[in-house]
Amino acid sequence: MQQRVFITHGYTANSQKHWFPWLKARLENQGFYVEVFDMPNSAHPHPQEWLAYHQSEIPEIRETDIFVGHSLGCIATLRFLASQNQKINKLILVAGFDQHLPNLPELDEFTQETLDYSQLIANIPQRTVIASADDHVVNPQFTAQLAEQLEAKYLLLNGYKHFTESAGVTELPVVLEEILSR
């Protein structure tokens, strides 16, 4: 059975932004099925709308599935996985957060409910959280705290800012390496 990778972008983004097309192409060359979502209303996102979208696009989770999230896509992915309470293979979160962002209060709705981290940890054997020390959108301390909550492998990079194409990030080999690692 073909291994699946689901990628969820962040606030104001879409499937064609940043490093998503690059990652999709690399993974498809390795034989993966890859879905990069175009989340609804990404300029004015609502958690229930994003959760419903995930639920409609992924009717069944497999234990071999891999989920990747970027920025707001991290908390949205975590909420979806918590709602499903199913085992998956890996989770890779880039510039994620699970708390109020002082610079982006419009995203507060996504962080108001606490997640059941023990359930997520039990269902996801391989968890990686990636931050950049110079991220000006999501404070890297918030990403480190998310990694701690998830008891995840934490990778702190430098020079990637918020991992966006406006910061020159159109490829992200570290995510590819994490997906391909056994």
N, C-alpha and C positions, 0 to 999 in steps of 0.2 A: 504494500500500500504506500502510495506517495506521501512523503512527509509534508505537512502544511505549515506555512509561516504566515501569521496575520500581523500586519503593521498598522498602527493607529497614530496618525499625525496629531499635532497640537493646535492650539489657538491660531486662527486665521490662516492655517496652512491647508494643503490638499495633497493628493497622492503624487503630484508631479513636482513637488517642492523638495528642497534640501538634498538629502542623500538617499531618499526613498527609491527613485528610479534606478540608481546605481546598484543599490542592495538587491532590489527585485531582479534585475538582469543577472547579477552574479549568482544569486540563489537558484534561479531558473536554469542557469547553465550547469548547476550541480544536481539538477533533477528534482528540486523542490517545487511544490505548488505554492505560489505566493500571491497573497491578496493585500494590496495597499488600499485601505479604505479612503473614501471621500466622505468624511463625517458631515452630518447635516448642519447647516447654519454655523459654519466654523467661525464666522466673525462675531456671532452672538450665540455662543453655545449654551445648551441646557443639559444638565446631567441626565434627566429622564429620557430626553430625545436621543442622546448618544447611547444610553443603555439599550433602549428599544432598537436602535439601529444595529448595534452589535448582536443583539438577540435575533434579529431578523436575518442578518447576514451570515451568522454562524449557528445554524439550527442544532448542530450536534458537535460537541467537543470530543476530540480523541486524545488518548493518553500520549500520543506521539507529537501533538501540536506544539508549536513554538509561537509565543506572542512577543511582539516588540512594540514599545510605546515611546513616543517622544513628547516631552513637556506635558501639556494637558492630556495628551494621549496616554500617559502613564497612569494617572488616577482613574481615567475612564476605563482603561483596560483592567485595572485592579477591581473596580466596581463590577464590571462584567464578570470577571472570573469568580469573584465572591458570590455573585448572584447564581452562578451555575454550580458551584461546589463540586467540581469535577477535577480529576487529575489531568495535568498536562505535563509535557516534557520540560520545557524551559520558558523562562521569562527574562527579557532583557529590557531594562528601562533606562532611557537616556534623558538626562536633565529633568528628572521627575521630582514631584513634590506631593505632599499629602496634607498641607497646611495652608493657612491664609498667606497669600503673597501681597505684601504691602503695596507693591507697584501695580498689581493687577486685581483690585478688589472685585472686579466684574466676574472673576472666576470662583468666588467664595462658595457658591452653591455646590461646587464639585467637592469641596473639602469639609462640608458641615457634618456629615455623618462619619463616624469612626468605622474603620474597616476591622474585620476579624482577622488579624494577622496570623494567629495560630492556625486558622483554617487554611489560609493561603499558603503558609509554609508547609503544612501537611500535604497539600495538593500539588505543590510545585517543587520538585527535587532540586532543580538547577535554577538559581536566581542570581542575576547580575544587574547591578545598578552602576551607571556611568555618569560622571560629572566632569565639568571643566572648571578649573580653579578661577578662570576669568569670566565665568558666566555672569552677565549683567541683567539677565531676565529672571532666572531662578537662582537664588543664592545657593552656592554649592553646599553650604551647611544644611539647607533643607533637603537636598538630595542625599547627603550623608545620613541624615536622620531617617529618611525613607529606607535607605539600605539597612540601617540598624534595626528598624521595625520589622523588616522582611528577613533579617538574618541573612542578608545577601552578600555575595562577593561584591566588593566596592572598588571601582576603578576611577581614580582621580587623574584626569588628563590635564594638559595645559595648552592654551592657544586655540581652543575650539569654540570659545565663547558659548553661545547657546545652541551650537551644532546646527546652524542655519546657513542657507546659501548666501545670505547677505554678509555672513562672516567668512565666506569662502569655503564652507563645508559642503561639498557635493559628493564626497565619498567618505565612508566611515568604516575602514577595514576592521577596527576593533569589534564592531557588532558582527560582521561576517565571521571573524575568528571565534567569537563566543557561540555563534549558531553552529559552526562546523565542529567545534571541540566536542569530544565525547564526554 
